[in-house]
Amino acid sequence: MEVWALVMFAALFLLLLVGFPVAFTLGAVALGFGSIFLGLDFFNLLPLRIWGIMTNFTLLAVPLFVFMGVILEKSGIAEELLETMGRLFGRIRGGLAISVVAVGALLAATTGVVGASVVTMAVIALPAMLKHGYAPTLASGTIAASGTLGQIIPPSIILILLGDVIGVPVGQLFIAAAVPGMMLVFAYMAYIGFVAWRHPELAPAIEHDPNNDQHLALIVLKSLIPPLALILAVLGSIFFGIASPTESAAVGALGAMILAALHSKLNLTNLREALQQTTRLTSMVFLILIGATAFGLVFVGMGGDNLIFDIFNSLPGGKWSFLIVSMLLIFVLGFFLDFIEICFIVVPIIAPVAIHMGLDPLWFALLIALNLQTSFLTPPFGFSLFYLKASAPTLELTTIYRGVIPFIVIQVVVLAILISFPSVALWLPSLME
């Protein structure tokens, strides 16, 4: 029966690659194999599992953070930040690209919506970068990579989901993710600075206009204070133990509405669209989660978890071999599957093995989150690549692919550093204790 559990797993991936809807495919495969090998009575456990999902207080943070991100997307903060940062950094080589990374980090810590960040920066920053002589590969790679920072810099939806799946406190995971997030930001900036130094023609400086310096400091403060205040309210309340992640998500949603109102963008139309987008995305996540719960129930019932453990336990090298193989597996699957699918299908199978082998679950969850971020950039199905192509039809897809390769390498290097030195990721959460 354990072998048939692997057959069920293979059948699921085959159907997903063909293009069947994820949530319904998970449920259908689980029902089919479960009925044959375990009997219909086995599914009496399923309603209890679904009830547990629907009453999970931690997962309530998902719609709240999504709503916060969508409201901020419509508030015009991103456009204001891009314009201000462009004026601040544009006078140095590679300055426009560095400003895109800085804005991407700020948007990640406020909106956390990858698609919105990539599209916004593609529409606003890409024409300016190309106009001033930036290489299309560098411009497109910078925008795509900066937009994906919302996957690792909290408050990230994937961190909430991983925390729930692996059983790690989401607040600690948020704080732990801040360090690798900042490492990526500085690594991106360092790479852009190096390219601009070695090849000035690929990232030239913008001609300096002294008239633009008038009141620049005031404009920078005016643009930065609102998002920084929101970041402090959301993440600071978690770090100092004032609020749980779900409560801080409610604070963030309220703060986003206040910022939108200050920018005169909190009208009935934007509010309705934000609520509709939040409902659609939240419904999609929970439908997949319910399907994955049914699949996981059948997989464990058929003994698939024991077979997976025996396979990984037989690898030479113990937990380090397991860690390398599992990271490679997630990295390769990221070429073809969405991060939510990997989170709900693969992670529940390998996480118990990691805990049994003595790996720190907080550290393991962080490694998975950083690994999943690369799935937004890896061809052929990286979502950031499609968002960028849709927003900039004149760019060739091959140009975008070439542009993101150095940033994928940077992400892999940062992941290798976190694997080699776990204390880099864990020292900040230890301060919370």
C-alpha positions in Angstrom: 0.0 0.0 0.0 2.9 2.3 0.7 4.0 2.0 -2.9 0.6 3.0 -4.1 0.9 6.1 -2.0 3.8 7.1 -4.1 1.8 6.3 -7.2 -0.9 8.6 -5.9 1.7 11.3 -5.5 3.0 10.8 -9.0 -0.5 10.8 -10.5 -1.2 14.1 -8.7 1.8 15.9 -10.2 1.0 14.5 -13.7 -2.5 15.9 -13.5 -1.2 19.2 -12.3 1.3 19.5 -15.1 -1.4 18.7 -17.6 -3.3 21.7 -16.3 -6.1 20.5 -14.0 -7.3 22.9 -11.2 -5.1 22.3 -8.1 -7.8 22.3 -5.3 -10.2 19.9 -7.1 -7.3 17.6 -8.4 -6.1 17.2 -4.8 -9.5 16.2 -3.6 -10.3 14.0 -6.5 -7.1 12.0 -6.4 -7.5 11.6 -2.6 -11.0 10.4 -2.9 -10.1 8.0 -5.7 -7.2 6.3 -4.1 -8.7 6.5 -0.6 -11.9 4.8 -1.7 -10.0 2.0 -3.3 -7.4 1.3 -0.6 -9.0 2.6 2.7 -12.7 2.6 2.1 -15.2 5.4 2.3 -15.6 5.2 6.1 -12.0 6.5 6.3 -13.2 9.9 5.2 -15.3 10.4 8.4 -12.1 12.0 9.7 -12.1 14.7 7.0 -14.8 17.0 8.3 -13.0 17.3 11.6 -9.8 18.3 9.7 -11.7 20.9 7.6 -13.3 22.3 10.7 -9.9 22.7 12.2 -8.8 24.7 9.2 -11.8 27.0 9.2 -11.5 27.7 13.0 -7.7 28.3 12.9 -7.1 31.8 14.4 -3.6 32.0 12.8 -4.9 31.6 9.3 -7.2 34.6 9.8 -4.1 36.7 9.2 -4.1 35.6 5.5 -7.2 37.7 4.3 -6.2 40.6 6.6 -2.7 40.9 5.1 -4.0 40.4 1.6 -6.5 43.2 2.2 -3.7 45.4 3.5 -1.6 44.8 0.5 -4.4 45.4 -2.0 -5.5 48.6 -0.3 -1.9 49.9 -0.3 -1.5 49.0 -4.0 -4.4 51.3 -4.8 -3.2 54.1 -2.5 -0.5 55.3 -4.8 2.3 54.9 -2.2 4.4 52.8 -4.6 4.4 55.4 -7.4 5.4 58.1 -4.9 8.2 56.0 -3.5 9.6 55.1 -6.9 9.6 58.8 -8.0 11.3 59.9 -4.8 13.9 57.1 -4.7 14.7 57.7 -8.3 15.5 61.4 -7.6 17.6 60.4 -4.5 19.7 57.6 -6.1 19.5 58.5 -9.8 22.7 60.6 -9.8 25.0 57.6 -9.2 25.7 54.7 -11.6 23.1 52.1 -11.2 21.1 54.4 -9.0 17.8 53.8 -10.7 18.2 50.1 -10.3 19.2 50.5 -6.6 16.2 52.6 -6.0 14.0 49.9 -7.5 15.5 47.4 -5.0 14.9 49.8 -2.1 11.3 50.4 -3.1 10.8 46.6 -3.7 11.9 46.0 -0.1 9.6 48.7 1.3 6.7 47.4 -0.7 7.4 43.8 0.4 7.3 45.0 4.1 4.0 46.7 3.5 2.0 45.2 0.7 3.6 41.7 0.4 1.8 41.2 -2.9 4.3 40.0 -5.5 2.2 40.6 -8.6 1.2 44.1 -7.6 4.9 45.1 -6.8 6.2 43.7 -10.1 3.5 45.3 -12.2 3.7 48.7 -10.5 7.5 48.9 -10.9 7.4 47.6 -14.5 4.9 50.2 -15.5 6.6 53.1 -13.7 10.3 52.3 -13.4 11.0 50.2 -16.5 10.4 53.0 -19.1 12.6 55.4 -17.1 15.4 52.9 -16.8 15.3 52.0 -20.6 15.0 55.7 -21.5 18.2 56.5 -19.5 20.2 53.8 -21.2 19.9 50.8 -18.8 20.5 47.4 -20.3 17.1 45.7 -20.8 18.4 42.5 -19.1 19.6 44.4 -16.0 16.4 46.5 -15.8 14.0 43.5 -16.2 16.0 41.3 -13.8 16.1 44.0 -11.1 12.3 44.6 -11.3 11.4 40.9 -11.3 13.7 40.1 -8.4 12.8 43.1 -6.3 9.1 42.3 -6.7 9.6 38.8 -5.3 11.0 40.2 -2.0 7.5 40.1 -0.7 7.8 36.3 -0.5 10.5 36.4 2.2 10.3 39.9 3.9 7.4 39.8 6.4 4.5 40.1 6.5 4.5 37.4 3.8 1.6 35.1 3.2 3.8 32.1 2.5 5.4 32.6 6.0 2.0 32.4 7.6 1.1 29.2 5.7 4.5 27.6 6.4 4.2 28.4 10.0 0.8 26.7 10.2 1.9 23.7 8.2 5.2 23.0 10.0 3.9 24.1 13.4 6.2 27.1 14.0 5.1 30.3 15.7 4.4 32.8 12.9 5.8 35.7 14.9 9.1 34.0 15.3 9.1 33.1 11.6 8.5 36.8 10.7 11.4 38.0 12.8 13.7 35.2 11.5 12.8 36.1 7.9 13.9 39.7 8.3 17.6 38.9 8.3 17.7 36.8 5.0 15.4 39.4 3.5 17.8 42.2 4.2 20.7 40.0 3.0 19.0 39.6 -0.3 18.3 43.4 -0.6 22.0 44.3 0.1 23.2 41.5 -2.2 21.0 42.8 -5.0 22.3 46.3 -4.5 25.9 45.1 -4.3 25.5 43.2 -7.6 24.0 46.2 -9.3 26.8 48.4 -8.0 29.4 45.9 -9.3 27.8 45.8 -12.8 27.6 49.6 -12.9 31.3 49.9 -11.9 32.5 47.3 -14.4 30.2 48.2 -17.2 29.1 51.9 -16.8 27.2 51.7 -20.1 24.8 49.1 -18.7 23.7 51.3 -15.8 24.6 55.0 -16.4 24.0 57.8 -14.0 21.2 60.4 -14.7 22.3 63.9 -15.4 22.0 65.9 -12.2 19.6 68.8 -12.1 20.3 71.1 -9.1 16.7 72.3 -9.2 15.6 68.9 -8.2 17.4 69.2 -4.9 15.0 71.8 -3.6 13.0 70.4 -0.7 14.3 66.9 -1.6 14.9 65.9 2.0 11.3 66.9 2.9 9.9 65.0 0.0 11.9 61.9 1.0 10.7 62.1 4.6 7.1 62.6 3.4 7.3 59.5 1.2 9.1 57.2 3.6 7.4 58.0 7.0 3.9 56.5 6.2 5.2 53.1 5.0 7.8 52.9 7.7 5.2 53.8 10.3 3.0 50.9 9.0 6.0 48.5 9.1 6.8 49.5 12.7 3.1 49.1 13.7 2.8 45.6 12.1 6.2 44.0 12.7 7.1 46.0 15.9 3.9 44.9 17.6 4.9 41.3 17.0 8.6 41.6 17.9 7.8 43.3 21.2 5.1 40.9 22.1 2.3 43.5 22.0 0.2 41.6 19.4 -0.1 38.2 17.8 0.5 38.0 14.0 -3.3 37.9 13.4 -3.9 40.9 15.6 -1.0 42.8 13.9 -2.6 41.9 10.5 -5.8 43.7 11.7 -3.6 46.7 12.7 -2.0 46.6 9.3 -5.3 46.5 7.5 -6.6 49.5 9.5 -3.3 51.4 8.9 -3.5 50.7 5.2 -7.0 52.2 5.0 -5.8 55.3 6.9 -2.9 55.8 4.5 -5.2 55.3 1.5 -7.5 57.9 3.0 -4.6 60.4 3.5 -3.8 59.9 -0.2 -7.5 60.5 -1.1 -7.8 57.0 -2.5 -10.1 55.4 0.0 -13.3 55.5 -2.1 -16.1 53.0 -2.5 -14.8 51.7 -5.8 -11.3 50.9 -4.5 -12.8 49.4 -1.3 -15.1 47.2 -3.3 -12.3 46.0 -5.6 -10.0 45.4 -2.7 -12.6 43.3 -0.9 -13.3 41.3 -4.1 -9.6 40.6 -4.7 -9.1 39.6 -1.1 -12.1 37.2 -1.2 -10.9 35.6 -4.4 -7.3 35.1 -3.3 -8.3 33.9 0.2 -10.9 31.5 -1.2 -8.3 30.0 -3.6 -5.8 29.5 -0.8 -8.4 27.8 1.5 -9.8 25.6 -1.3 -6.3 24.3 -2.0 -5.7 23.9 1.7 -8.8 21.8 2.1 -7.9 19.6 -1.0 -4.3 19.2 0.4 -5.7 18.2 3.8 -7.7 15.4 2.1 -4.7 14.3 0.1 -2.4 14.3 3.2 -5.0 12.3 5.2 -5.1 9.6 2.5 -1.3 9.7 2.0 -0.6 9.1 5.7 -3.4 6.6 5.9 -1.8 4.5 3.2 1.6 4.6 5.0 3.2 7.0 2.6 4.8 9.1 5.4 6.6 6.0 6.7 7.9 5.2 3.3 9.2 8.7 2.8 10.9 8.6 6.1 12.5 5.2 5.3 13.8 6.6 2.0 15.3 9.7 3.5 16.6 7.8 6.5 18.5 5.4 4.2 20.4 8.2 2.6 24.2 8.4 3.4 25.0 11.5 5.4 21.9 11.5 7.7 20.1 14.8 8.2 22.5 16.8 5.9 21.8 14.6 3.0 18.1 14.9 3.7 18.4 18.7 3.9 20.2 19.0 0.5 17.9 16.5 -1.3 14.8 18.2 0.1 16.0 21.7 -0.9 16.9 20.5 -4.4 13.5 18.9 -4.7 11.7 22.1 -3.8 14.0 24.1 -6.1 13.3 21.9 -9.1 9.5 21.7 -8.4 9.5 25.5 -8.3 10.3 25.4 -12.0 6.8 23.9 -12.7 4.5 24.4 -9.6 3.2 27.4 -7.7 4.6 28.1 -4.2 1.1 27.4 -2.6 1.0 23.9 -4.2 4.5 23.1 -2.9 3.6 24.5 0.5 0.5 22.3 0.9 1.6 19.2 -0.9 5.3 18.7 -0.4 6.0 20.5 2.9 3.6 18.4 5.0 5.4 15.3 3.8 9.0 16.3 4.4 8.5 18.5 7.5 7.8 15.6 9.9 11.0 13.9 8.6 13.0 17.0 9.3 11.7 17.3 12.8 12.3 13.6 13.5 15.9 14.0 12.3 16.5 16.8 14.8 16.5 19.8 12.4 15.2 23.1 14.0 11.7 23.5 12.5 12.0 27.3 12.5 15.3 27.2 10.6 13.8 24.6 8.2 10.7 26.7 7.6 12.9 29.7 6.8 15.0 27.7 4.3 11.8 26.5 2.5 10.5 30.1 2.4 13.7 31.4 0.8 13.8 28.4 -1.6 10.2 29.0 -2.6 11.0 32.6 -3.4 13.1 31.4 -6.3 10.1 29.7 -7.8 8.8 33.2 -8.8 12.0 33.8 -10.9 12.8 30.3 -12.3 11.8 29.7 -16.0 9.6 28.5 -17.5 6.7 29.2 -15.1 8.1 31.9 -12.8 5.1 34.1 -12.0 7.2 37.3 -11.7 8.4 36.7 -15.3 4.8 36.5 -16.5 3.8 39.6 -14.5 6.7 41.5 -16.0 6.1 40.3 -19.6 2.4 41.3 -19.3 3.3 44.7 -18.0 6.0 45.3 -20.6 5.0 43.6 -23.9 7.9 45.1 -25.8 10.4 43.0 -23.7 11.4 39.7 -25.1 10.8 36.7 -22.8 14.4 35.6 -23.5 15.6 39.0 -22.3 13.7 38.6 -19.0 15.0 35.1 -18.6 18.7 36.2 -19.0 18.1 39.2 -16.7 16.9 37.1 -13.7 19.6 34.4 -13.8 22.2 36.5 -11.7 19.5 37.2 -9.1 18.6 33.5 -9.0 22.3 32.8 -8.3 22.3 35.4 -5.5 19.2 33.7 -3.9 20.9 30.3 -4.1 24.1 31.7 -2.5 22.1 33.3 0.4 20.3 30.0 0.9 23.7 28.2 1.0 24.8 30.7 3.7 21.8 30.1 5.8 22.2 26.3 5.5 25.9 26.6 6.5 25.4 29.1 9.3 22.0 28.5 11.0 22.8 31.2 13.6 22.5 33.9 10.9 18.8 33.2 10.7 18.1 32.3 14.4 19.9 35.0 16.4 17.1 37.5 16.0 14.3 35.2 17.1 16.4 34.3 20.1 16.2 37.9 21.2 12.4 37.6 21.3 12.8 34.9 24.0 
